[in-house]
Amino acid sequence: MEKTPSTSRRDFIATTGKITAASALAGVALPYVHGAVDDTVRVALVGCGGRGTGAADNALSVSAAHGPTKLVAMADVFDDKVKGSHNALSKKHGKEKVDVPADRQYVGFDAYKHAIDGLRKGDIAIFTTPPAFRWVFFQYAVQKGVNVFMEKPVTADGFGTKKILEINKEAKRKNLKVAVGLMCRHSRARTAMAERIQNGDIGDIVLMRSYRMHGPVASAHSIPRAMSPEFKDMEEIRWQIRRFHSFIWASGGLFNDFYIHNIDECCWMKGAAMGDPNNSGGDPLKVEETREKFPWPVMAQATGGKHYVKNGQGQPYVDQNFDSYSVEYTYADGTKLMHYGRTIEGCHNEFASYVHGTKGFGVFSQGGHFPAPSALYKGQTPNPKNQIWKFPVSESNPYQDEWDDLLDAVRNDKPYNEADRGALASQVCNMGRMAAHTGQRITWDMALNAEPLAGNLDKLMGFDSKAPVLADANGFYPVPQPGIKKDREY
């Protein structure tokens, strides 16, 4: 383990400020001498898959004004993930920025602790494992006084949402900087459009629509483990983590992991946490008592189903996802948010978010996350003749912008905590998904207080630990049965 330097630039500045305030030099700027103190923000990566590697790349690519940064530890439950990520990052950034020798490459369920233990206060831990583990890692990082970047979604059920909200109280008390990977919130184009909508450019919002429709993605469709040569001998718990999009307990399914961006940006248009990281408004733990002030949807009803139960080779799908979802969210004032999701080959594809107001229409995103073709129109269609505003310049990459914003807050001690907002956006997904899977109208409070899907993830020890959901003798897992199982998803 690398020794922890006793002095950081932040400590140096704080101490020097106290001394000079009591001296004749008070008010005189003291020059920072490079090499005298260690100004590097060190980063630990927990979860070394594709998204984790991407987040670490962004962390190491921050602008010179917010650098330097260095990766010093990596952790996962898969050794090949650690090695693959390390190789990719080393090739791009070199040994100077990727300082992770073999003894700081950790594997196992306690690997996150070792990675975080090597950080100093003011450093950053990245969490990009399956979302169900977010609260476990977040709790440990807050105890250690470490800043956090956690990928979206941050919860897979109401239990996880309540844990994040509770842990974040201590993070705020400690003034920790906490970022959530809803990078669209850092889109400069979307931010400008959100401000115009809040200022009334298209009147009062009456309807929002979001679409995420394309073919099968990531690990959202799985065949029996016994039919997968590379996984057939893997421990059950690690296989479910490897295929985490297939299991609702681990990820919230494809619904949470892929739909959250579009759903969250629509909620943003309605004013959810607009410029307020503490989410002023109703109490998220008691929405029924404060619903008139609550800025997120308060109820969802939905449909969904699995049209195809085998892949092209005739092998059965045994995952817990539907392959189509349609959700109607309702706000306390009656405004509607309609979300449409589908993962079926050969169908019309659409990836977009739209907002309708009493005086006009807005295109929030279209064709993907970036660049955002944010524009406003008179009327209810995107007729170029009726365009009243469009983001005037080429948009920078929001994946990088969110990291520059985080490092700016760390370097300059600016208020920065997105955990509450990330948890509530995740809970909107939990509510809509539960409505589709049970076939019931689900209120916010019902989803928040539903039975936990995996409540003891902090107790996992070895790879022989019992998985939160088990397959039958044929390798099939419990699936949602709307109208039959009404109070839980499976």
MOHUFEN-V981084 format. One record per residue. N is the residue number from 1. RES is the residue in one letter. PHI is phi in whole degrees, 0 to 359 (* if undefined). Layout:
BEGIN
<<N RES PHI> <N RES PHI>>
END
This chain:
BEGIN
<<1 M *> <2 E 292> <3 K 295> <4 T 274> <5 P 302> <6 S 279> <7 T 230> <8 S 246> <9 R 298> <10 R 296> <11 D 295> <12 F 300> <13 I 296> <14 A 298> <15 T 293> <16 T 299> <17 G 300> <18 K 294> <19 I 291> <20 T 292> <21 A 298> <22 A 259> <23 S 239> <24 A 291> <25 L 267> <26 A 304> <27 G 91> <28 V 270> <29 A 292> <30 L 266> <31 P 292> <32 Y 270> <33 V 264> <34 H 300> <35 G 97> <36 A 288> <37 V 224> <38 D 270> <39 D 263> <40 T 282> <41 V 274> <42 R 268> <43 V 232> <44 A 242> <45 L 256> <46 V 246> <47 G 109> <48 C 255> <49 G 282> <50 G 298> <51 R 290> <52 G 296> <53 T 298> <54 G 295> <55 A 295> <56 A 296> <57 D 301> <58 N 298> <59 A 297> <60 L 275> <61 S 250> <62 V 297> <63 S 297> <64 A 302> <65 A 295> <66 H 248> <67 G 272> <68 P 274> <69 T 231> <70 K 209> <71 L 276> <72 V 237> <73 A 203> <74 M 221> <75 A 214> <76 D 194> <77 V 265> <78 F 236> <79 D 297> <80 D 294> <81 K 293> <82 V 299> <83 K 295> <84 G 297> <85 S 294> <86 H 299> <87 N 297> <88 A 296> <89 L 290> <90 S 295> <91 K 297> <92 K 278> <93 H 249> <94 G 79> <95 K 292> <96 E 295> <97 K 262> <98 V 248> <99 D 258> <100 V 230> <101 P 293> <102 A 304> <103 D 282> <104 R 241> <105 Q 250> <106 Y 256> <107 V 229> <108 G 134> <109 F 287> <110 D 258> <111 A 299> <112 Y 299> <113 K 295> <114 H 297> <115 A 294> <116 I 289> <117 D 299> <118 G 277> <119 L 266> <120 R 257> <121 K 299> <122 G 99> <123 D 279> <124 I 230> <125 A 257> <126 I 258> <127 F 245> <128 T 226> <129 T 274> <130 P 309> <131 P 304> <132 A 301> <133 F 270> <134 R 304> <135 W 295> <136 V 297> <137 F 289> <138 F 299> <139 Q 301> <140 Y 291> <141 A 297> <142 V 294> <143 Q 302> <144 K 275> <145 G 75> <146 V 253> <147 N 292> <148 V 224> <149 F 241> <150 M 239> <151 E 292> <152 K 281> <153 P 293> <154 V 259> <155 T 215> <156 A 244> <157 D 200> <158 G 298> <159 F 302> <160 G 296> <161 T 299> <162 K 295> <163 K 296> <164 I 299> <165 L 299> <166 E 290> <167 I 298> <168 N 291> <169 K 300> <170 E 288> <171 A 299> <172 K 294> <173 R 300> <174 K 275> <175 N 61> <176 L 284> <177 K 267> <178 V 231> <179 A 251> <180 V 237> <181 G 287> <182 L 271> <183 M 296> <184 C 299> <185 R 293> <186 H 256> <187 S 294> <188 R 293> <189 A 292> <190 R 296> <191 T 299> <192 A 297> <193 M 291> <194 A 301> <195 E 297> <196 R 294> <197 I 295> <198 Q 296> <199 N 277> <200 G 93> <201 D 298> <202 I 243> <203 G 80> <204 D 279> <205 I 289> <206 V 241> <207 L 204> <208 M 230> <209 R 227> <210 S 227> <211 Y 224> <212 R 219> <213 M 231> <214 H 195> <215 G 284> <216 P 306> <217 V 229> <218 A 46> <219 S 255> <220 A 282> <221 H 231> <222 S 239> <223 I 261> <224 P 305> <225 R 302> <226 A 296> <227 M 270> <228 S 254> <229 P 308> <230 E 283> <231 F 244> <232 K 299> <233 D 256> <234 M 283> <235 E 300> <236 E 303> <237 I 295> <238 R 287> <239 W 295> <240 Q 294> <241 I 291> <242 R 298> <243 R 252> <244 F 297> <245 H 294> <246 S 278> <247 F 239> <248 I 298> <249 W 300> <250 A 280> <251 S 226> <252 G 78> <253 G 70> <254 L 296> <255 F 305> <256 N 293> <257 D 291> <258 F 254> <259 Y 266> <260 I 299> <261 H 299> <262 N 294> <263 I 295> <264 D 294> <265 E 291> <266 C 292> <267 C 299> <268 W 299> <269 M 300> <270 K 282> <271 G 111> <272 A 296> <273 A 56> <274 M 293> <275 G 70> <276 D 227> <277 P 296> <278 N 269> <279 N 55> <280 S 297> <281 G 136> <282 G 294> <283 D 277> <284 P 295> <285 L 269> <286 K 215> <287 V 295> <288 E 299> <289 E 274> <290 T 228> <291 R 298> <292 E 293> <293 K 258> <294 F 283> <295 P 269> <296 W 249> <297 P 301> <298 V 253> <299 M 205> <300 A 219> <301 Q 229> <302 A 203> <303 T 232> <304 G 177> <305 G 185> <306 K 248> <307 H 281> <308 Y 238> <309 V 249> <310 K 221> <311 N 274> <312 G 295> <313 Q 266> <314 G 82> <315 Q 275> <316 P 285> <317 Y 279> <318 V 239> <319 D 284> <320 Q 260> <321 N 278> <322 F 281> <323 D 254> <324 S 210> <325 Y 219> <326 S 226> <327 V 234> <328 E 252> <329 Y 266> <330 T 236> <331 Y 270> <332 A 300> <333 D 271> <334 G 94> <335 T 301> <336 K 246> <337 L 238> <338 M 254> <339 H 242> <340 Y 234> <341 G 232> <342 R 204> <343 T 229> <344 I 228> <345 E 294> <346 G 84> <347 C 261> <348 H 300> <349 N 260> <350 E 207> <351 F 220> <352 A 197> <353 S 221> <354 Y 229> <355 V 226> <356 H 247> <357 G 240> <358 T 291> <359 K 241> <360 G 177> <361 F 218> <362 G 228> <363 V 257> <364 F 273> <365 S 209> <366 Q 196> <367 G 81> <368 G 137> <369 H 281> <370 F 207> <371 P 283> <372 A 271> <373 P 277> <374 S 296> <375 A 204> <376 L 238> <377 Y 221> <378 K 284> <379 G 79> <380 Q 242> <381 T 225> <382 P 278> <383 N 285> <384 P 306> <385 K 293> <386 N 257> <387 Q 292> <388 I 251> <389 W 197> <390 K 213> <391 F 303> <392 P 281> <393 V 229> <394 S 293> <395 E 277> <396 S 285> <397 N 283> <398 P 294> <399 Y 298> <400 Q 277> <401 D 301> <402 E 295> <403 W 283> <404 D 296> <405 D 295> <406 L 296> <407 L 293> <408 D 299> <409 A 293> <410 V 294> <411 R 294> <412 N 251> <413 D 52> <414 K 269> <415 P 301> <416 Y 199> <417 N 208> <418 E 255> <419 A 295> <420 D 299> <421 R 298> <422 G 296> <423 A 294> <424 L 288> <425 A 297> <426 S 295> <427 Q 290> <428 V 302> <429 C 294> <430 N 303> <431 M 293> <432 G 294> <433 R 297> <434 M 296> <435 A 297> <436 A 292> <437 H 284> <438 T 259> <439 G 77> <440 Q 245> <441 R 288> <442 I 242> <443 T 273> <444 W 304> <445 D 295> <446 M 297> <447 A 291> <448 L 295> <449 N 256> <450 A 294> <451 E 302> <452 P 302> <453 L 275> <454 A 202> <455 G 268> <456 N 237> <457 L 292> <458 D 287> <459 K 263> <460 L 298> <461 M 242> <462 G 255> <463 F 289> <464 D 267> <465 S 299> <466 K 290> <467 A 284> <468 P 294> <469 V 221> <470 L 239> <471 A 274> <472 D 277> <473 A 298> <474 N 263> <475 G 87> <476 F 265> <477 Y 256> <478 P 301> <479 V 238> <480 P 300> <481 Q 227> <482 P 305> <483 G 84> <484 I 256> <485 K 261> <486 K 259> <487 D 250> <488 R 207> <489 E 277> <490 Y 196>>
END
